[in-house]
């Protein structure tokens, strides 16, 4: 119906309706089931129309009949788009996938029509803003040129469907895979029940299409349904059984001879791919193509000339041949079953061979074999004395089992089926390989796995096979053990058979109750020395030591017991172990530390690296402080530095990482006792040559963590540490979190070269270009990098007053002198970045101010420390002015509310000095009053007094107040 808009208020009302409809359409576009990216693109186009419509709605447009007509058409097109989106949000997902090409075409048509309508709006005559005109003009062009395409995955599915319909006789597996692909493409579960439900809804949708008498679409959808109905999920096992026996019972019991028309006149054999020539005669495709390739252009039957370019598939004849073959095969399969229970072994072997050939030919044949109930007969044959019969039965059962979980479960339900297969594991290698392959296939069904693990002796046999010289058998046995590891009881059986892989996995990553079970198993097992060594190599030590620091007392005790069982250490009992809540730890004394750590010198590299990993894990646990202290006290640092010099890269890397842990918050004197110049050189060599990013970061981190010392600084300079460390600020090889960690540690290491007590080192660092990089990190670095960069900049700035060069006074006639040099606003002299390390010249003040607003307290405090160097002593007035110009004073005041008392005290000391100056007291005092009053009530004693002193500067409190 045509929408008339004769008056202004009606035009505005329709414009409002269109805006509302666009917003609804954009929101609804997020809920479509298919072509999400294409609909998102349309939604983005529509959103860009809204500013124009709002502008038109605001303007007092007079008689604009042309605009009325355009708005009417635009309204209709938006409704078309909205209707398309609603269809794609509510209709069956599978149906929408089948229609994705037409959906994309409708999307493209609608988009281009909206573009055409928009281009009819007389934008320039309506006094619309130039920015909107420019955007709408560009939008029209984009929409006019928009090309929507179905997703690649959807196109591939449609091509497979078309191919399957043409082939007609595709296997069930083809339909199964196709249905799964469809499910994944439209975002539904691939579970059988979900697939069946969606398929039934799809068929219902098709019935609605047929009711609407869209004949072409109905035919197409019927073909798709016929193809997908071959999938397992499309019908239940019972439905398949009924369908099968209904057909089979109608066939009779004798195979039929092929019709004469089924034979190829050239090969005299039944055709597989019959094709017609230009004269209408039918031949096997490969035969007639060879006839032509040999230079013949006459018909083989009539010897009359042929158009060799014309060969038409004879689909009707092909279908008839396939139906004849299926009928005879169905009869053959049904008639063979009684012949497998005769006493003649040769006859049984003959028919088993025939049955195997049929099963290998097509999955449809396998389905008929299962429906004919061959499985119990095949299982019974596993008990035959003849090895060849047993092997044939194992092979056929595996072929059948590969078809799906239904068949696997049928096999498992036969009495003694799994036991019979397991018995074959203990026989000769050929039969053993077939049995393990069958069990592996069966184990892919979750419901069958449990049956396999329960058979006595099964896991022991599989563990033995997993180390077999036969690669295929060993691989299958290992994979089967992997599948059976779902059960804790199976894992324990594997461990008792000396197969510890899954026990170790659960011990390191399982839930607490599973960890407890596995640790208890290790604690109670009788372990050989070989097993203990193997477990150490496999990393059990790290897992158990991690459990030692667990909150649960029983878990601690079991982990300790397992460690003692593993290492044969005598378990020490302490009186306070029995107290409720007592802390149980294997490493409660220096003796324990030495025992465990001494294994590093007594074992090979594999065990060494596991011990190092274990201690590193403990150094990152809740009891880390105690462990670190004990390690440093028992000369572990010295041992680790020696290991850092080894050629074994794995041991070296783990030693470096543990050393880095020990240097964090360590006792400075203890660390410095063991660190020598050679230690610094070793760490720098690792940084320069290692390909292990974590090792590099740890080596750099260790340097960063070392105490500030003139000696450390000198060693770093002498070993060429500055260029090595500084290179990581410009290194493009590292990305992501590892890059961040490397930069954090590199900035920490640079701190050693910026201490104000060693201006020689500062000078070299500044000349290398360190300061601009530090300033850059204030904006781009992580919180830790910002903190460390601010620390270094503060250290540089400490030296600036003494290095700022005095301004030369004019001598003689000033009019003939060079223009005077501009002095630094803080230091009142000539400053440069490289000569005096001035924060103002380095443009560091504003970035430092921005860090004051960071959520990380450490970064805020370090930044404040750097800024406070500008107002020390006589620089108070000039420095305060620079801080005010950089808008630093307001964020400094805001830090009065910080949760850190130390930071609050620094801010109070800073403000007490700044507010001595009338200019700053008048400008900023009011904003500081409330936080200061709060600190006089809630702060500690020193903060209360300092806050009250500042309030006195601000004339809020008398200097005789009780707060002082």
C-alpha positions, 0 to 999 in steps of 0.5 A: 500500500502506498504511503502518502506523506502530505504534511511536514509532521507526517514526514517527521513521523515517518522518518522517526519510524524509519530510524526506529526500524533501522535500530531494530533491524541492526539489533536483530541482525546479530541474531541471524543463524546464517551469513552473519558477516554479510548481515553485519555488513548490511547492519553497518550500512544501515547505521550510517543512514541514521545521522541523515534521517535525524538531520532531516527530522530536525529541519523545517522542510517545507513542501518537498513532495519529491522527498516524501516519495523517496522517504516512502520508498526507503521505508518500504526497503527497510521493511524488506531488509527487516523481513529478510533478517527475521526470516533468517533468525526464525526459520530452520537453520538447515533450511537456511543453509540450503537457501544461502545463495538466494539469501545472499542474492536478496541481501545484495539486491536490497542493499543496492536498492537502498543505495539507489533510494538514498541517492535520490535525496536532494541533499544539497538543496536541503541544507544538510551538513557537508560531513553528512553529505560526504558520508552518505555519498560514500555510503551510496557508492559502497552499497551500490558496489557491495558484493555479498558471497556465501561463506566458503564453508557453506559453498563447499557444503552445497557443492557436496550436496549437488555432487551427492545428488548426481552420484545417487549412490553415495555411502552412508559415511558421505551422508554422515560427514555431510550432516556433521559439516552442516551442523558445524556450519550452522552452529548446532550440536553434532550429537546424534539426538540434536542432529535428528531433531534438526533434521526432523525440523528441516523436513517439517520446513520442507512440507511448508514449502511444498504446501506453498506449491513452490514446485522447483524448490520442493523437488530440490529439497526432496533430493536433499532429504533423500541424500541426508536420510542415509546418515545415521542420525537421520533415523534410529537403529530400530527404524533402519532395521524395520526398513531393511527387513521390509525390503529384504523379505520382499526380494525372495531368496535367489539372486537374479541373473543380470539383464542383457542390457546390463552388459557392455557390448565391448567388455561383455561385463556388467557396466558400472558407469554406462554412457550413451554415444551420439547414436544412442547405444550404451557402453561402459565409459572406460571401454568406449573412451579407450575405443576412441583413444585407439583412433576409432570413430565408428560405432563398435556395434554398427560401424557407423560414424560417431561424434566422439565428443558426445557421451551422455551418462545413462542414469536410468540404466545405472540406477537399474544396475545398482538396484540389481546389485543391491538386491543380489548382495542383500540376498547373498548376505542373508544366505551366507550366515548358516554357512559360518557355523558348519564344521568344515574349516575350509568352507568357513574360511571361504565364506569369511573371506567373501563376507570380508570382501563385501564389508570392505566394498561399501558401508551399506553392505556393513550395515546389512551384515550388522542388521542380519545379526552376524556379530554374535557369530563372529564373536563365537568364532573367536573361540575357534582353534583355527588361528586363521578363522579367529584372525578373519573374525577379528578383521571383520569385527574391526571393519564393522566397528569402524562404522559407528558407536552403534556397532561398537556397542552391539559388539560389546553387548555380546556375552564374553565379546571383550574377554574373547578379544582380550584373550587374543592379546596373549596369542601370536604377534599377528593375532595380537596386532589384530586384537589390539586394533579392534580394541582400539576401535571399540575404545573410541566409544565412551560406553565401551571403554569401561568394559575393556578396562574391567577385563582382568589382565587387559591393561597388563597385556597392553602395557607389555605391547606398548613397548613391543618391537612391532611399531604398529602394535606398540602405537595401537597399544599406547593409543588404547591405553590413552583412551582407557586413561579416563578411569582413575582405576585404569590409571592405577592398574597402568602404574602397577604395570610400570606405565606411569604416564597417565598417573603423572599427568593426573598428579600434575593437573588433575583435581585435588581428589584425583591428585590425592589418589595418585599420590597415595598410589605412589606412596604405597607402591613397591618401586624398583630403583629403575622405576624411581629413576624413570619417575624422576626423569618424567618430572614426578618430583615437581608435582609432588613438591608442589603438593607439599605446599598444598593447604590440605594437611592430608594432601601434604602428608601423602605427598611427603610419603610419596616423596620418601618412597620415591627417594628412599629418604627416611621419613622424619616425624615431628611432635608438632606434625600431629597438631591440627593445622600444622605445616607439614613440609619435606624441606623443614631443615637444611638437611632436607634441602641438602639431601634433595638439592645434592641430587643435582650433583649425583644424577644425569641431566634429565634428573637435574633439570627436573630437580631444578624445576621442582625447586623453582615450583616451590619458589613460586608457592605460598612457602616461597620465602622460606624455601628461598632463604634456605636455598641461599643459606645452603650455598645453592646460589653458588651451585646454580651459577656453576650450572649456568656455565654448563654446555647442557642447554636444558640444565643451564636454562633451568638453573638460570630460571631458579637463580632468577627466583632466588634473587627476587627479594633475597638477602643482599649480602648473601647474594653478593657473597656468591656473585662474581665478575664471572657470574655477570659475564656468564649471564650476559653470554646467555642473554646474547646467545640463547634461543630460549626466550624464557631463559633470556628473560630469567638471566636479564631478570637475575641481573635486574634483581641483583642489589645496587652496588658499585661493583655490579655496575662496574662489572656490567660495564666492563663485560659490555653489558650496556649494548647487550641489554639496550639491544632488547629495547629495539629487538623486533624478534620477540612478541607478546607477553615474552616481549613484555617480560624481556623489556621489563627485565631489561629496564630493571637491569638498566637501573644498575647503570643509572645510579647517581653514585656512578656518573660515569655509568650514567654518562655511558647510558645517556650517550647510548640513547637510554633516556628517550627509550625510558621516556617512551616506555612511560607511555607504552610499557607494562606497569612494571616497565613504567615503574622501572623506567621511572626509577631510572629517570629519577636516578638520572635526575638526581645528577642533573643539578650538578651537571647543568652548565651555567649560562655564560654572561655577556661581556663587552658590547652586548649588541655585538654578542651572540644571542644568549642561550636559553636556560632550563626552567628548573635547573637555571642552566644549560641542560641537555639529555646526554650531558645533564640527563634533564627530565625537562629536556627529555620531555619526560615530565608529562609522561611521568604525570600520566603514570601518576594516574596508573592503577599500579601503586608501584608505578605511581610511586616511582613516577612521583619520586622522579617528579619530586627530584624537580622540587628538591631544595632550592628548585622548589619554586622553579620545579613547582612551576614546571609541575603546574604547567605539566598539570601534575599537581592535581593527580598528585593531590588525588594520590592522597586517597591511595591505599598505600600509606607510604605513597600517601606520606610521600604526597603529603611531604610533597604538598607541604613544600608546594603549598608554602608558595602562595600561588599554588596554595590559592590555586590547588589548596581547595581541592586538597582540603577534603582528602587532607581532613580525611587523613587527619582522622584516618591516617597514622600518627605521622600522616595526621600531623603532616596533613594538619600542618598542610591544612594550617598552610591552607588556613583551615586549621590553627597551628596550635591545633591538637592534630600537631 
